[in-house]
């Protein structure tokens, strides 16, 4: 038996631990649009791209934070 793929909106909300309302605010969509997309099991290209870009932004912010941490550690090491 084939497993049904979880809707992108539902999966991302769960992975990030945020509500549909919070996700909608972050990607510039209405909560009702997200809920309708999940209930009809349809995903527009624009919504998919908005979610992908949001996830990429989160990833890039994490990398910047890691680079800043490394820079701080390196600076401390050089100053000693």
Order of alpha helices (4+ residues) and beta strands (2+ residues): alpha-alpha-alpha-alpha
